[in-house]
Amino acid sequence: MRLPSALTGAAFLVAATASAAVLFPEPLHIVRESTDPISGITSTVDEYCSGDRIATVSGAVTVIADYARGEVTEIDRGRGTFSITAFEDIARAAVSHGAQPVAKSRSEPRTRGIRQAADGRQLESYEFANADGDQQIVVTVGVDRKMHISAAAAEALIGAAFPNRRSFVHDAIMRASGPDVALPSEHTISYELGGEKLVFRSAITAIDRQLAPEEVLAIPPGSRRVESRLTSVPRATQELDRLPRPEPQ
């Protein structure tokens, strides 16, 4: 099954547009739970949003997207490594790898009413459907109308802007958020192709105003600088694609 490259599971990696105002004038701490049907793993991450930075902490790994500086810092305290990568380099690697956005759809969403989030908040739920060739995509989005953020902040949270390419999934989430930009609190993405179906889930399970602990933001002394996987993986895949193929006998 072919899947688009810009998804939210790794969504915490990068996305935003330059703005005169900071993305998060007040600290916002989000606990997010995501389920990957391919690995069968459900993971929980902390997203600390403050000023123009989003720091995503998963165990010993911290990924800091700094939209004022236009760079991503990855710190792996378990391996003793770190990387600092410009947005432009990440975008260039994605283009060279042939990453393509999913076609957008302007079909009207289907309202699915009010449901309760894991932390008790009331969410308005909407469903969007789209066909990309023979692949069917259905996105269900839940938004919290009592909490509002800027459009740029919402795009940063869902991975919808530079250096990523905005996709149908991103478009659906932003449309559900509306012109007042209600907080996107959960979404489900269902892909169906040739009778196979995969469903990705992501949901905010807690919200508060905590700042990120300094120890998860600092690069530990003695850490070794390495190339980011955001650029090394696309390049390695591209090099594999260029390897000569044996002629059929």
PyRosetta script that sets phi, psi and omega in degrees:
from pyrosetta import init, pose_from_sequence

init()
pose = pose_from_sequence("MRLPSALTGAAFLVAATASAAVLFPEPLHIVRESTDPISGITSTVDEYCSGDRIATVSGAVTVIADYARGEVTEIDRGRGTFSITAFEDIARAAVSHGAQPVAKSRSEPRTRGIRQAADGRQLESYEFANADGDQQIVVTVGVDRKMHISAAAAEALIGAAFPNRRSFVHDAIMRASGPDVALPSEHTISYELGGEKLVFRSAITAIDRQLAPEEVLAIPPGSRRVESRLTSVPRATQELDRLPRPEPQ")
pose.set_psi(1, 128.7)
pose.set_omega(1, -180.0)
pose.set_phi(2, -88.0)
pose.set_psi(2, 129.6)
pose.set_omega(2, -179.8)
pose.set_phi(3, -120.3)
pose.set_psi(3, 147.0)
pose.set_omega(3, 176.8)
pose.set_phi(4, -66.0)
pose.set_psi(4, 151.2)
pose.set_omega(4, -173.1)
pose.set_phi(5, -78.0)
pose.set_psi(5, -28.0)
pose.set_omega(5, -174.5)
pose.set_phi(6, -96.3)
pose.set_psi(6, 91.2)
pose.set_omega(6, -179.0)
pose.set_phi(7, -118.9)
pose.set_psi(7, 162.9)
pose.set_omega(7, -178.9)
pose.set_phi(8, -79.5)
pose.set_psi(8, -26.2)
pose.set_omega(8, 179.3)
pose.set_phi(9, -44.7)
pose.set_psi(9, -41.9)
pose.set_omega(9, 172.3)
pose.set_phi(10, -98.5)
pose.set_psi(10, 20.7)
pose.set_omega(10, -173.4)
pose.set_phi(11, -62.4)
pose.set_psi(11, -28.5)
pose.set_omega(11, -178.2)
pose.set_phi(12, -64.0)
pose.set_psi(12, -6.9)
pose.set_omega(12, -169.9)
pose.set_phi(13, -66.9)
pose.set_psi(13, -59.3)
pose.set_omega(13, -177.0)
pose.set_phi(14, -161.6)
pose.set_psi(14, 150.6)
pose.set_omega(14, 165.6)
pose.set_phi(15, 162.4)
pose.set_psi(15, 125.7)
pose.set_omega(15, 170.3)
pose.set_phi(16, 179.0)
pose.set_psi(16, 166.2)
pose.set_omega(16, 174.8)
pose.set_phi(17, -116.9)
pose.set_psi(17, 153.7)
pose.set_omega(17, -179.1)
pose.set_phi(18, -65.4)
pose.set_psi(18, 142.7)
pose.set_omega(18, -178.5)
pose.set_phi(19, -149.5)
pose.set_psi(19, 148.5)
pose.set_omega(19, 178.9)
pose.set_phi(20, -69.1)
pose.set_psi(20, -34.0)
pose.set_omega(20, 179.6)
pose.set_phi(21, -91.3)
pose.set_psi(21, 149.7)
pose.set_omega(21, 178.0)
pose.set_phi(22, -69.1)
pose.set_psi(22, 154.4)
pose.set_omega(22, -178.4)
pose.set_phi(23, -66.8)
pose.set_psi(23, -44.9)
pose.set_omega(23, -175.8)
pose.set_phi(24, -126.8)
pose.set_psi(24, 88.8)
pose.set_omega(24, 179.8)
pose.set_phi(25, -64.0)
pose.set_psi(25, -24.9)
pose.set_omega(25, 173.7)
pose.set_phi(26, -117.4)
pose.set_psi(26, 144.9)
pose.set_omega(26, 177.9)
pose.set_phi(27, -60.1)
pose.set_psi(27, 143.2)
pose.set_omega(27, 176.8)
pose.set_phi(28, -138.0)
pose.set_psi(28, 120.1)
pose.set_omega(28, 178.2)
pose.set_phi(29, -111.7)
pose.set_psi(29, 123.0)
pose.set_omega(29, -177.8)
pose.set_phi(30, -118.6)
pose.set_psi(30, 133.9)
pose.set_omega(30, 169.5)
pose.set_phi(31, -103.8)
pose.set_psi(31, 121.8)
pose.set_omega(31, -174.1)
pose.set_phi(32, -121.2)
pose.set_psi(32, 137.7)
pose.set_omega(32, 177.1)
pose.set_phi(33, -115.6)
pose.set_psi(33, 127.8)
pose.set_omega(33, -177.6)
pose.set_phi(34, -127.6)
pose.set_psi(34, 143.0)
pose.set_omega(34, 179.2)
pose.set_phi(35, -119.8)
pose.set_psi(35, 125.8)
pose.set_omega(35, 178.4)
pose.set_phi(36, -106.3)
pose.set_psi(36, 113.6)
pose.set_omega(36, -177.3)
pose.set_phi(37, -70.8)
pose.set_psi(37, -19.9)
pose.set_omega(37, -179.3)
pose.set_phi(38, -72.8)
pose.set_psi(38, -47.3)
pose.set_omega(38, 179.3)
pose.set_phi(39, -86.8)
pose.set_psi(39, -20.8)
pose.set_omega(39, -176.3)
pose.set_phi(40, 76.1)
pose.set_psi(40, 13.7)
pose.set_omega(40, -175.5)
pose.set_phi(41, -100.7)
pose.set_psi(41, 134.3)
pose.set_omega(41, 170.5)
pose.set_phi(42, -105.9)
pose.set_psi(42, 122.4)
pose.set_omega(42, -176.1)
pose.set_phi(43, -118.6)
pose.set_psi(43, 152.8)
pose.set_omega(43, 177.7)
pose.set_phi(44, -121.8)
pose.set_psi(44, 130.0)
pose.set_omega(44, 179.8)
pose.set_phi(45, -128.3)
pose.set_psi(45, 156.0)
pose.set_omega(45, 172.9)
pose.set_phi(46, -104.8)
pose.set_psi(46, 130.7)
pose.set_omega(46, 176.7)
pose.set_phi(47, -115.2)
pose.set_psi(47, 113.8)
pose.set_omega(47, -179.8)
pose.set_phi(48, -103.7)
pose.set_psi(48, 112.4)
pose.set_omega(48, -176.4)
pose.set_phi(49, -109.0)
pose.set_psi(49, 124.8)
pose.set_omega(49, -179.5)
pose.set_phi(50, -157.5)
pose.set_psi(50, 130.7)
pose.set_omega(50, -178.0)
pose.set_phi(51, 62.1)
pose.set_psi(51, -123.6)
pose.set_omega(51, 179.1)
pose.set_phi(52, -108.6)
pose.set_psi(52, 23.4)
pose.set_omega(52, -178.2)
pose.set_phi(53, -124.6)
pose.set_psi(53, 144.8)
pose.set_omega(53, 168.6)
pose.set_phi(54, -123.9)
pose.set_psi(54, 119.8)
pose.set_omega(54, 177.6)
pose.set_phi(55, -107.6)
pose.set_psi(55, 118.1)
pose.set_omega(55, 179.8)
pose.set_phi(56, -104.5)
pose.set_psi(56, 122.2)
pose.set_omega(56, -175.0)
pose.set_phi(57, -114.6)
pose.set_psi(57, 122.3)
pose.set_omega(57, 176.7)
pose.set_phi(58, -131.5)
pose.set_psi(58, 99.6)
pose.set_omega(58, -177.4)
pose.set_phi(59, 62.4)
pose.set_psi(59, -124.2)
pose.set_omega(59, -178.0)
pose.set_phi(60, -87.2)
pose.set_psi(60, 2.4)
pose.set_omega(60, -175.7)
pose.set_phi(61, -110.0)
pose.set_psi(61, 130.6)
pose.set_omega(61, 175.0)
pose.set_phi(62, -121.8)
pose.set_psi(62, 131.8)
pose.set_omega(62, 174.9)
pose.set_phi(63, -119.3)
pose.set_psi(63, 119.6)
pose.set_omega(63, -177.3)
pose.set_phi(64, -111.6)
pose.set_psi(64, 114.5)
pose.set_omega(64, 174.9)
pose.set_phi(65, -97.1)
pose.set_psi(65, 115.3)
pose.set_omega(65, -178.1)
pose.set_phi(66, -108.5)
pose.set_psi(66, 105.7)
pose.set_omega(66, -173.9)
pose.set_phi(67, -80.8)
pose.set_psi(67, -19.6)
pose.set_omega(67, 174.4)
pose.set_phi(68, -73.0)
pose.set_psi(68, -41.4)
pose.set_omega(68, -179.2)
pose.set_phi(69, -87.4)
pose.set_psi(69, -18.6)
pose.set_omega(69, -179.2)
pose.set_phi(70, 69.7)
pose.set_psi(70, 45.3)
pose.set_omega(70, -179.6)
pose.set_phi(71, -151.1)
pose.set_psi(71, 159.0)
pose.set_omega(71, 178.4)
pose.set_phi(72, -118.3)
pose.set_psi(72, 128.2)
pose.set_omega(72, 175.4)
pose.set_phi(73, -109.3)
pose.set_psi(73, 127.0)
pose.set_omega(73, 177.3)
pose.set_phi(74, -114.3)
pose.set_psi(74, 127.0)
pose.set_omega(74, -179.5)
pose.set_phi(75, -121.6)
pose.set_psi(75, 123.0)
pose.set_omega(75, 176.5)
pose.set_phi(76, -115.3)
pose.set_psi(76, 97.8)
pose.set_omega(76, -176.5)
pose.set_phi(77, -70.5)
pose.set_psi(77, -24.8)
pose.set_omega(77, 177.9)
pose.set_phi(78, -70.1)
pose.set_psi(78, -39.8)
pose.set_omega(78, -179.0)
pose.set_phi(79, -91.7)
pose.set_psi(79, -12.9)
pose.set_omega(79, -177.8)
pose.set_phi(80, 71.2)
pose.set_psi(80, 37.3)
pose.set_omega(80, -177.8)
pose.set_phi(81, -129.7)
pose.set_psi(81, 162.3)
pose.set_omega(81, 173.2)
pose.set_phi(82, -152.1)
pose.set_psi(82, 160.5)
pose.set_omega(82, 175.0)
pose.set_phi(83, -143.6)
pose.set_psi(83, 151.7)
pose.set_omega(83, 175.2)
pose.set_phi(84, -132.2)
pose.set_psi(84, 119.8)
pose.set_omega(84, -171.7)
pose.set_phi(85, -131.9)
pose.set_psi(85, 131.5)
pose.set_omega(85, 178.4)
pose.set_phi(86, -71.5)
pose.set_psi(86, 146.8)
pose.set_omega(86, 176.7)
pose.set_phi(87, -54.0)
pose.set_psi(87, -40.8)
pose.set_omega(87, -177.7)
pose.set_phi(88, -60.2)
pose.set_psi(88, -39.1)
pose.set_omega(88, 179.5)
pose.set_phi(89, -68.2)
pose.set_psi(89, -36.6)
pose.set_omega(89, 178.1)
pose.set_phi(90, -66.3)
pose.set_psi(90, -44.5)
pose.set_omega(90, 179.0)
pose.set_phi(91, -62.9)
pose.set_psi(91, -40.6)
pose.set_omega(91, -179.9)
pose.set_phi(92, -64.2)
pose.set_psi(92, -40.3)
pose.set_omega(92, 179.1)
pose.set_phi(93, -65.1)
pose.set_psi(93, -39.4)
pose.set_omega(93, 179.9)
pose.set_phi(94, -65.9)
pose.set_psi(94, -40.8)
pose.set_omega(94, 179.3)
pose.set_phi(95, -65.6)
pose.set_psi(95, -43.4)
pose.set_omega(95, -179.2)
pose.set_phi(96, -65.6)
pose.set_psi(96, -26.3)
pose.set_omega(96, 178.6)
pose.set_phi(97, -82.4)
pose.set_psi(97, -6.3)
pose.set_omega(97, 177.9)
pose.set_phi(98, 82.5)
pose.set_psi(98, 23.8)
pose.set_omega(98, 179.6)
pose.set_phi(99, -64.1)
pose.set_psi(99, 132.3)
pose.set_omega(99, -179.2)
pose.set_phi(100, -124.4)
pose.set_psi(100, 140.2)
pose.set_omega(100, 176.3)
pose.set_phi(101, -74.7)
pose.set_psi(101, 155.7)
pose.set_omega(101, 173.9)
pose.set_phi(102, -80.0)
pose.set_psi(102, 139.7)
pose.set_omega(102, -179.7)
pose.set_phi(103, -58.5)
pose.set_psi(103, 140.6)
pose.set_omega(103, 179.6)
pose.set_phi(104, -82.2)
pose.set_psi(104, 157.8)
pose.set_omega(104, 177.8)
pose.set_phi(105, -127.8)
pose.set_psi(105, 141.2)
pose.set_omega(105, 177.9)
pose.set_phi(106, -105.9)
pose.set_psi(106, 14.1)
pose.set_omega(106, 177.1)
pose.set_phi(107, -64.5)
pose.set_psi(107, 149.4)
pose.set_omega(107, -177.3)
pose.set_phi(108, -72.5)
pose.set_psi(108, 140.5)
pose.set_omega(108, 178.7)
pose.set_phi(109, -73.4)
pose.set_psi(109, 158.2)
pose.set_omega(109, 175.3)
pose.set_phi(110, -100.6)
pose.set_psi(110, 125.3)
pose.set_omega(110, -180.0)
pose.set_phi(111, -76.1)
pose.set_psi(111, 131.9)
pose.set_omega(111, -178.4)
pose.set_phi(112, -114.7)
pose.set_psi(112, 13.7)
pose.set_omega(112, 172.8)
pose.set_phi(113, 83.2)
pose.set_psi(113, -162.6)
pose.set_omega(113, -176.9)
pose.set_phi(114, -101.8)
pose.set_psi(114, 135.1)
pose.set_omega(114, 174.5)
pose.set_phi(115, -135.0)
pose.set_psi(115, 163.6)
pose.set_omega(115, -177.8)
pose.set_phi(116, -97.9)
pose.set_psi(116, 131.5)
pose.set_omega(116, 177.0)
pose.set_phi(117, -75.0)
pose.set_psi(117, 170.7)
pose.set_omega(117, -178.0)
pose.set_phi(118, -61.1)
pose.set_psi(118, -29.7)
pose.set_omega(118, -178.7)
pose.set_phi(119, -97.6)
pose.set_psi(119, 12.2)
pose.set_omega(119, 175.0)
pose.set_phi(120, 94.9)
pose.set_psi(120, -8.5)
pose.set_omega(120, 179.4)
pose.set_phi(121, -69.4)
pose.set_psi(121, 150.0)
pose.set_omega(121, 177.7)
pose.set_phi(122, -88.9)
pose.set_psi(122, 127.7)
pose.set_omega(122, -177.8)
pose.set_phi(123, -119.2)
pose.set_psi(123, 137.4)
pose.set_omega(123, 170.0)
pose.set_phi(124, -85.1)
pose.set_psi(124, 131.9)
pose.set_omega(124, -173.5)
pose.set_phi(125, -114.3)
pose.set_psi(125, 137.6)
pose.set_omega(125, -179.9)
pose.set_phi(126, -135.6)
pose.set_psi(126, 152.1)
pose.set_omega(126, 179.2)
pose.set_phi(127, -123.6)
pose.set_psi(127, 133.4)
pose.set_omega(127, 178.1)
pose.set_phi(128, -122.4)
pose.set_psi(128, 140.1)
pose.set_omega(128, 178.7)
pose.set_phi(129, -126.9)
pose.set_psi(129, 148.7)
pose.set_omega(129, 179.9)
pose.set_phi(130, -156.6)
pose.set_psi(130, 151.4)
pose.set_omega(130, 175.6)
pose.set_phi(131, -116.9)
pose.set_psi(131, 128.2)
pose.set_omega(131, 176.6)
pose.set_phi(132, -118.1)
pose.set_psi(132, 92.0)
pose.set_omega(132, -172.6)
pose.set_phi(133, 68.8)
pose.set_psi(133, -126.7)
pose.set_omega(133, 178.9)
pose.set_phi(134, -95.3)
pose.set_psi(134, 11.0)
pose.set_omega(134, 178.3)
pose.set_phi(135, -100.6)
pose.set_psi(135, 129.4)
pose.set_omega(135, 177.6)
pose.set_phi(136, -100.9)
pose.set_psi(136, 133.8)
pose.set_omega(136, -179.4)
pose.set_phi(137, -125.9)
pose.set_psi(137, 129.3)
pose.set_omega(137, 175.6)
pose.set_phi(138, -125.3)
pose.set_psi(138, 126.0)
pose.set_omega(138, -179.4)
pose.set_phi(139, -117.4)
pose.set_psi(139, 125.2)
pose.set_omega(139, 174.8)
pose.set_phi(140, -110.2)
pose.set_psi(140, 127.5)
pose.set_omega(140, -174.3)
pose.set_phi(141, -123.9)
pose.set_psi(141, 134.8)
pose.set_omega(141, 173.7)
pose.set_phi(142, -115.8)
pose.set_psi(142, 127.1)
pose.set_omega(142, -177.7)
pose.set_phi(143, -121.9)
pose.set_psi(143, 149.2)
pose.set_omega(143, -179.8)
pose.set_phi(144, -100.4)
pose.set_psi(144, 104.2)
pose.set_omega(144, -176.1)
pose.set_phi(145, -72.4)
pose.set_psi(145, -10.1)
pose.set_omega(145, 179.5)
pose.set_phi(146, -90.1)
pose.set_psi(146, -4.9)
pose.set_omega(146, -179.6)
pose.set_phi(147, -130.3)
pose.set_psi(147, 127.1)
pose.set_omega(147, -175.5)
pose.set_phi(148, -124.0)
pose.set_psi(148, 144.5)
pose.set_omega(148, 175.2)
pose.set_phi(149, -135.4)
pose.set_psi(149, 171.7)
pose.set_omega(149, 179.1)
pose.set_phi(150, -74.4)
pose.set_psi(150, 160.5)
pose.set_omega(150, 177.8)
pose.set_phi(151, -61.0)
pose.set_psi(151, -40.2)
pose.set_omega(151, 179.7)
pose.set_phi(152, -64.3)
pose.set_psi(152, -38.9)
pose.set_omega(152, 178.6)
pose.set_phi(153, -66.4)
pose.set_psi(153, -40.9)
pose.set_omega(153, 178.6)
pose.set_phi(154, -63.5)
pose.set_psi(154, -42.2)
pose.set_omega(154, 178.8)
pose.set_phi(155, -63.6)
pose.set_psi(155, -36.8)
pose.set_omega(155, 177.7)
pose.set_phi(156, -64.4)
pose.set_psi(156, -41.2)
pose.set_omega(156, -178.3)
pose.set_phi(157, -67.0)
pose.set_psi(157, -34.9)
pose.set_omega(157, -175.2)
pose.set_phi(158, -99.6)
pose.set_psi(158, -4.3)
pose.set_omega(158, 178.5)
pose.set_phi(159, 77.6)
pose.set_psi(159, 41.9)
pose.set_omega(159, -171.9)
pose.set_phi(160, -100.8)
pose.set_psi(160, -5.7)
pose.set_omega(160, -175.1)
pose.set_phi(161, -128.5)
pose.set_psi(161, -173.3)
pose.set_omega(161, -174.8)
pose.set_phi(162, -50.4)
pose.set_psi(162, 134.2)
pose.set_omega(162, 10.5)
pose.set_phi(163, -93.7)
pose.set_psi(163, 6.9)
pose.set_omega(163, 173.8)
pose.set_phi(164, -78.0)
pose.set_psi(164, 163.4)
pose.set_omega(164, 174.5)
pose.set_phi(165, -102.6)
pose.set_psi(165, 129.6)
pose.set_omega(165, -176.8)
pose.set_phi(166, -65.8)
pose.set_psi(166, 132.7)
pose.set_omega(166, -176.1)
pose.set_phi(167, -116.7)
pose.set_psi(167, 178.1)
pose.set_omega(167, 176.0)
pose.set_phi(168, -58.0)
pose.set_psi(168, -39.9)
pose.set_omega(168, 179.8)
pose.set_phi(169, -62.1)
pose.set_psi(169, -48.6)
pose.set_omega(169, 177.3)
pose.set_phi(170, -59.4)
pose.set_psi(170, -44.0)
pose.set_omega(170, -178.6)
pose.set_phi(171, -60.2)
pose.set_psi(171, -42.1)
pose.set_omega(171, -179.7)
pose.set_phi(172, -63.3)
pose.set_psi(172, -44.2)
pose.set_omega(172, -178.5)
pose.set_phi(173, -64.5)
pose.set_psi(173, -42.7)
pose.set_omega(173, -179.7)
pose.set_phi(174, -68.7)
pose.set_psi(174, -36.4)
pose.set_omega(174, 177.9)
pose.set_phi(175, -66.3)
pose.set_psi(175, -38.3)
pose.set_omega(175, 178.0)
pose.set_phi(176, -66.3)
pose.set_psi(176, -33.3)
pose.set_omega(176, -179.6)
pose.set_phi(177, -66.4)
pose.set_psi(177, -28.1)
pose.set_omega(177, 175.1)
pose.set_phi(178, 80.0)
pose.set_psi(178, 173.7)
pose.set_omega(178, -177.9)
pose.set_phi(179, -64.8)
pose.set_psi(179, -24.0)
pose.set_omega(179, 177.3)
pose.set_phi(180, -85.9)
pose.set_psi(180, -3.9)
pose.set_omega(180, 176.7)
pose.set_phi(181, 52.9)
pose.set_psi(181, 71.1)
pose.set_omega(181, 172.1)
pose.set_phi(182, -70.8)
pose.set_psi(182, 149.6)
pose.set_omega(182, -177.1)
pose.set_phi(183, -62.5)
pose.set_psi(183, 120.8)
pose.set_omega(183, 173.7)
pose.set_phi(184, -69.9)
pose.set_psi(184, 113.6)
pose.set_omega(184, -171.2)
pose.set_phi(185, -102.6)
pose.set_psi(185, -25.8)
pose.set_omega(185, 177.5)
pose.set_phi(186, -159.4)
pose.set_psi(186, 154.8)
pose.set_omega(186, 173.4)
pose.set_phi(187, -155.2)
pose.set_psi(187, 151.5)
pose.set_omega(187, 175.8)
pose.set_phi(188, -125.3)
pose.set_psi(188, 131.8)
pose.set_omega(188, 179.4)
pose.set_phi(189, -118.2)
pose.set_psi(189, 119.2)
pose.set_omega(189, -179.4)
pose.set_phi(190, -111.9)
pose.set_psi(190, 120.9)
pose.set_omega(190, 176.5)
pose.set_phi(191, -108.4)
pose.set_psi(191, 132.5)
pose.set_omega(191, 177.7)
pose.set_phi(192, -132.1)
pose.set_psi(192, 126.6)
pose.set_omega(192, -178.5)
pose.set_phi(193, -149.1)
pose.set_psi(193, 123.7)
pose.set_omega(193, 177.1)
pose.set_phi(194, 56.7)
pose.set_psi(194, 37.6)
pose.set_omega(194, 179.3)
pose.set_phi(195, 84.7)
pose.set_psi(195, -8.8)
pose.set_omega(195, 176.4)
pose.set_phi(196, -92.3)
pose.set_psi(196, 145.2)
pose.set_omega(196, -179.4)
pose.set_phi(197, -136.8)
pose.set_psi(197, 130.9)
pose.set_omega(197, 176.4)
pose.set_phi(198, -125.2)
pose.set_psi(198, 136.9)
pose.set_omega(198, -178.6)
pose.set_phi(199, -126.9)
pose.set_psi(199, 118.4)
pose.set_omega(199, 175.9)
pose.set_phi(200, -100.0)
pose.set_psi(200, 139.6)
pose.set_omega(200, 179.9)
pose.set_phi(201, -129.7)
pose.set_psi(201, 142.5)
pose.set_omega(201, 176.1)
pose.set_phi(202, -144.4)
pose.set_psi(202, 131.7)
pose.set_omega(202, -177.6)
pose.set_phi(203, -147.7)
pose.set_psi(203, 138.5)
pose.set_omega(203, 172.6)
pose.set_phi(204, -77.6)
pose.set_psi(204, 126.4)
pose.set_omega(204, -178.7)
pose.set_phi(205, -106.9)
pose.set_psi(205, -12.5)
pose.set_omega(205, 178.5)
pose.set_phi(206, -162.3)
pose.set_psi(206, 147.8)
pose.set_omega(206, 178.8)
pose.set_phi(207, -138.2)
pose.set_psi(207, 136.1)
pose.set_omega(207, 171.4)
pose.set_phi(208, -153.2)
pose.set_psi(208, -167.4)
pose.set_omega(208, -175.4)
pose.set_phi(209, -113.5)
pose.set_psi(209, 23.9)
pose.set_omega(209, -178.6)
pose.set_phi(210, -67.5)
pose.set_psi(210, 147.1)
pose.set_omega(210, 169.5)
pose.set_phi(211, -90.3)
pose.set_psi(211, 156.3)
pose.set_omega(211, 179.6)
pose.set_phi(212, -67.5)
pose.set_psi(212, 137.5)
pose.set_omega(212, 175.0)
pose.set_phi(213, -60.4)
pose.set_psi(213, 138.3)
pose.set_omega(213, -177.5)
pose.set_phi(214, -58.2)
pose.set_psi(214, -33.4)
pose.set_omega(214, -176.0)
pose.set_phi(215, -67.3)
pose.set_psi(215, -23.1)
pose.set_omega(215, 179.1)
pose.set_phi(216, -89.5)
pose.set_psi(216, -12.9)
pose.set_omega(216, 178.9)
pose.set_phi(217, -94.0)
pose.set_psi(217, -24.1)
pose.set_omega(217, -175.7)
pose.set_phi(218, -84.1)
pose.set_psi(218, 140.7)
pose.set_omega(218, 173.7)
pose.set_phi(219, -77.4)
pose.set_psi(219, 118.9)
pose.set_omega(219, -176.2)
pose.set_phi(220, -61.3)
pose.set_psi(220, 142.0)
pose.set_omega(220, 176.9)
pose.set_phi(221, -55.7)
pose.set_psi(221, 139.2)
pose.set_omega(221, 178.5)
pose.set_phi(222, 86.5)
pose.set_psi(222, -2.0)
pose.set_omega(222, 179.2)
pose.set_phi(223, -65.9)
pose.set_psi(223, 145.9)
pose.set_omega(223, -178.2)
pose.set_phi(224, -97.4)
pose.set_psi(224, 131.0)
pose.set_omega(224, 179.1)
pose.set_phi(225, -79.7)
pose.set_psi(225, 132.4)
pose.set_omega(225, -179.4)
pose.set_phi(226, -131.3)
pose.set_psi(226, 170.7)
pose.set_omega(226, 175.0)
pose.set_phi(227, -76.6)
pose.set_psi(227, 142.0)
pose.set_omega(227, 179.7)
pose.set_phi(228, -67.0)
pose.set_psi(228, 145.3)
pose.set_omega(228, 174.4)
pose.set_phi(229, -66.2)
pose.set_psi(229, -19.1)
pose.set_omega(229, 179.3)
pose.set_phi(230, -66.9)
pose.set_psi(230, -24.3)
pose.set_omega(230, 176.5)
pose.set_phi(231, -110.4)
pose.set_psi(231, -31.9)
pose.set_omega(231, -176.4)
pose.set_phi(232, -72.3)
pose.set_psi(232, -39.1)
pose.set_omega(232, -178.1)
pose.set_phi(233, -67.1)
pose.set_psi(233, -48.7)
pose.set_omega(233, 176.3)
pose.set_phi(234, -58.7)
pose.set_psi(234, -39.4)
pose.set_omega(234, -179.8)
pose.set_phi(235, -65.9)
pose.set_psi(235, -42.2)
pose.set_omega(235, 179.5)
pose.set_phi(236, -63.6)
pose.set_psi(236, -39.2)
pose.set_omega(236, 178.9)
pose.set_phi(237, -65.7)
pose.set_psi(237, -40.6)
pose.set_omega(237, 178.4)
pose.set_phi(238, -63.8)
pose.set_psi(238, -40.3)
pose.set_omega(238, 179.4)
pose.set_phi(239, -65.8)
pose.set_psi(239, -37.4)
pose.set_omega(239, 176.6)
pose.set_phi(240, -63.5)
pose.set_psi(240, -38.3)
pose.set_omega(240, 179.6)
pose.set_phi(241, -66.2)
pose.set_psi(241, -22.8)
pose.set_omega(241, -178.5)
pose.set_phi(242, -89.7)
pose.set_psi(242, -6.5)
pose.set_omega(242, -179.4)
pose.set_phi(243, -62.7)
pose.set_psi(243, 141.2)
pose.set_omega(243, -179.8)
pose.set_phi(244, -64.9)
pose.set_psi(244, 140.0)
pose.set_omega(244, 178.2)
pose.set_phi(245, -94.7)
pose.set_psi(245, 136.8)
pose.set_omega(245, 177.9)
pose.set_phi(246, -65.6)
pose.set_psi(246, 140.8)
pose.set_omega(246, 177.5)
pose.set_phi(247, -69.3)
pose.set_psi(247, 138.6)
pose.set_omega(247, 177.3)
pose.set_phi(248, -63.3)
pose.set_psi(248, 139.5)
pose.set_omega(248, -179.3)
pose.set_phi(249, -87.1)
pose.dump_pdb("model.pdb")
